[in-house]
Amino acid sequence: MLKLRVISVGFAALLATSVVAVAPPAGAAEPATGADTIPRAVLAAADALAKGRAMSAQPTFTRMPTARGPAAAAAQDVITCTGQAQYPHASTGSNGIPGSLDGKAKSWCDAAVPYVGAQVELYQYIPNFGFTIVAIGNLNYGPGPGPYTGTAFGPCQGVPNYYVTFGIHTFTAPGGYYPPSLEFNTQSPVVQVNC
């Protein structure tokens, strides 16, 4: 699988990963995601997907001290960047493709940064195989703070299936901040979608 990687100016930064479950997008009906409604094998496969791509990370950039003394008190010392993988759902009208399934990932920071990127992957549970990728979405990016949203569209099969959305969030720090870049992942809870 080919992925676009962001390389900071001058040298490649160590990119770290963390997995976070998030709430559904605003206005969406919350699907059933409890352990009592989803088979254990499906939940275990989602956990394996998350653990297979996770390393812990702090999603912040910190101002580095300078030889001239501390940074100006008015300047922001820490920039926090956030990522969200939204629940997969049947696409509708205005911002989707009717008759398809979509998953979205959103990335943003709480201050200006040179680069914010959001990429998304959509996974479907296949019995005896675990979660298998069914769609890779666009990379949406630009200068921060954002937000930027990537969307993956998959085929609707007309029968209920279990899905997760996996978000890949990349950020580049402004000058004078460390680390030079960040990458972390988010994963939605398992949802059953019938479209």
C-alpha positions as CSV (number, residue, x, y, z in Angstrom):
1,M,0.0,0.0,0.0
2,L,1.4,3.3,-1.1
3,K,1.2,6.2,1.4
4,L,2.3,9.7,1.1
5,R,4.7,10.6,3.9
6,V,5.6,14.0,5.1
7,I,9.3,14.7,5.5
8,S,10.4,17.7,7.5
9,V,12.8,20.2,6.0
10,G,16.4,19.1,6.5
11,F,15.8,15.6,7.9
12,A,13.2,12.9,8.3
13,A,11.5,13.0,11.7
14,L,10.6,10.0,13.7
15,L,6.9,9.6,13.1
16,A,4.8,8.2,16.0
17,T,1.4,6.7,16.1
18,S,-1.5,6.5,18.6
19,V,-5.0,5.1,18.2
20,V,-8.1,6.8,19.6
21,A,-11.8,6.0,19.4
22,V,-14.0,9.0,18.8
23,A,-17.6,10.2,18.8
24,P,-19.8,10.1,15.7
25,P,-19.9,13.2,13.4
26,A,-22.4,15.9,14.4
27,G,-25.9,15.1,13.2
28,A,-25.2,11.4,12.7
29,A,-27.3,8.8,14.5
30,E,-25.0,6.9,16.8
31,P,-24.8,3.3,15.7
32,A,-24.7,0.4,18.2
33,T,-21.2,-0.4,19.1
34,G,-21.5,-2.2,22.5
35,A,-19.9,-5.5,23.2
36,D,-23.4,-7.0,23.7
37,T,-24.4,-6.3,20.1
38,I,-21.1,-7.0,18.2
39,P,-19.6,-10.5,18.2
40,R,-16.4,-11.0,20.1
41,A,-14.4,-12.1,17.1
42,V,-15.3,-8.8,15.3
43,L,-14.2,-6.7,18.4
44,A,-11.0,-8.8,18.7
45,A,-10.2,-8.2,15.0
46,A,-10.7,-4.4,15.4
47,D,-8.4,-4.4,18.4
48,A,-5.8,-6.3,16.4
49,L,-6.0,-3.8,13.6
50,A,-5.5,-0.9,16.1
51,K,-2.6,-2.6,17.9
52,G,-0.9,-3.6,14.7
53,R,-0.5,0.0,13.6
54,A,-0.1,1.8,16.9
55,M,2.8,3.3,18.9
56,S,2.2,5.9,21.6
57,A,2.8,9.5,20.9
58,Q,2.1,12.9,22.3
59,P,0.2,14.9,19.6
60,T,1.9,18.2,20.5
61,F,4.7,20.4,19.3
62,T,6.7,22.2,22.0
63,R,8.6,25.4,21.6
64,M,12.3,24.9,21.8
65,P,14.4,27.2,24.1
66,T,16.7,29.6,22.2
67,A,20.3,30.7,23.0
68,R,18.8,34.2,23.6
69,G,16.7,33.1,26.5
70,P,13.1,32.1,26.9
71,A,10.5,32.7,24.2
72,A,8.3,35.7,24.5
73,A,5.6,35.1,27.2
74,A,2.8,36.0,24.7
75,A,3.9,33.2,22.3
76,Q,2.2,29.8,22.5
77,D,4.6,27.3,24.0
78,V,2.6,24.1,23.0
79,I,0.6,23.4,19.9
80,T,-1.8,20.5,20.2
81,C,-2.9,18.7,17.0
82,T,-6.0,16.5,16.9
83,G,-7.3,13.7,14.7
84,Q,-10.7,12.0,14.4
85,A,-11.8,8.9,12.6
86,Q,-15.6,9.2,12.2
87,Y,-18.0,6.3,12.2
88,P,-18.5,4.6,8.8
89,H,-22.0,5.2,7.4
90,A,-24.1,5.1,4.3
91,S,-23.4,8.1,2.1
92,T,-26.2,10.5,1.5
93,G,-26.8,13.4,-0.9
94,S,-24.9,16.6,-0.5
95,N,-21.4,15.5,0.6
96,G,-21.3,11.8,-0.3
97,I,-22.1,9.4,-3.1
98,P,-25.6,8.0,-2.7
99,G,-25.5,4.2,-2.7
100,S,-22.0,4.0,-1.2
101,L,-20.5,3.7,2.2
102,D,-18.1,6.3,3.5
103,G,-15.6,6.8,6.2
104,K,-14.0,10.2,7.1
105,A,-10.9,11.3,8.9
106,K,-10.4,14.9,10.1
107,S,-7.1,16.6,11.2
108,W,-6.5,20.0,12.8
109,C,-4.3,21.9,15.3
110,D,-5.1,24.6,17.8
111,A,-2.6,27.1,16.2
112,A,-1.0,27.8,12.8
113,V,1.4,25.1,11.4
114,P,2.9,24.8,8.0
115,Y,1.2,21.4,7.2
116,V,-1.9,19.5,8.3
117,G,-2.9,16.3,6.4
118,A,-5.8,13.9,6.8
119,Q,-5.9,10.5,5.0
120,V,-8.5,7.7,5.6
121,E,-8.8,4.0,5.1
122,L,-12.1,2.0,5.3
123,Y,-12.0,-1.6,6.6
124,Q,-14.7,-4.3,6.4
125,Y,-14.8,-7.4,8.7
126,I,-14.4,-10.7,6.8
127,P,-15.1,-13.8,8.9
128,N,-11.9,-15.8,9.5
129,F,-9.8,-13.0,8.0
130,G,-10.4,-10.0,10.2
131,F,-10.7,-6.5,9.0
132,T,-9.7,-6.0,5.3
133,I,-9.2,-2.7,3.6
134,V,-12.0,-1.9,1.1
135,A,-11.2,1.7,0.3
136,I,-8.3,4.3,0.6
137,G,-9.5,7.8,0.6
138,N,-8.0,11.0,-0.7
139,L,-5.2,12.9,1.2
140,N,-6.6,16.3,2.1
141,Y,-3.9,18.7,3.3
142,G,-2.7,22.3,3.5
143,P,-1.4,24.9,6.0
144,G,-2.9,24.8,9.5
145,P,-4.6,25.1,11.7
146,G,-7.2,23.2,9.5
147,P,-9.4,21.3,9.7
148,Y,-8.9,19.0,6.7
149,T,-11.1,16.0,6.0
150,G,-10.2,12.9,4.0
151,T,-13.0,10.7,2.7
152,A,-13.0,7.0,1.6
153,F,-15.9,5.6,-0.4
154,G,-16.6,1.9,-0.5
155,P,-19.3,-0.2,-2.2
156,C,-22.6,-0.9,-0.5
157,Q,-23.5,-4.6,-0.5
158,G,-27.1,-4.5,0.5
159,V,-26.4,-6.7,3.6
160,P,-25.2,-5.7,7.1
161,N,-21.4,-5.7,7.5
162,Y,-19.1,-4.5,10.2
163,Y,-16.8,-1.6,9.4
164,V,-14.1,0.7,11.0
165,T,-12.6,3.9,9.7
166,F,-8.9,4.4,10.2
167,G,-7.5,7.9,10.0
168,I,-3.9,8.8,9.3
169,H,-3.0,12.3,10.6
170,T,0.2,14.2,9.7
171,F,1.5,17.5,10.8
172,T,4.6,19.7,10.3
173,A,5.8,22.0,13.1
174,P,6.5,25.7,12.6
175,G,10.1,26.8,13.1
176,G,11.4,26.7,16.6
177,Y,9.1,23.8,17.7
178,Y,9.9,20.1,18.4
179,P,9.4,17.5,17.1
180,P,9.7,18.7,13.4
181,S,6.7,16.6,12.4
182,L,4.1,14.2,13.9
183,E,2.0,11.4,12.6
184,F,-0.6,9.5,14.5
185,N,-3.6,7.3,13.8
186,T,-7.2,7.1,15.0
187,Q,-9.7,4.3,14.6
188,S,-13.5,4.5,14.9
189,P,-15.3,2.0,17.0
190,V,-16.8,-1.0,15.1
191,V,-20.2,-0.3,13.5
192,Q,-22.6,-2.4,11.6
193,V,-23.8,-0.7,8.4
194,N,-26.5,-1.9,6.0
195,C,-26.9,0.2,2.9
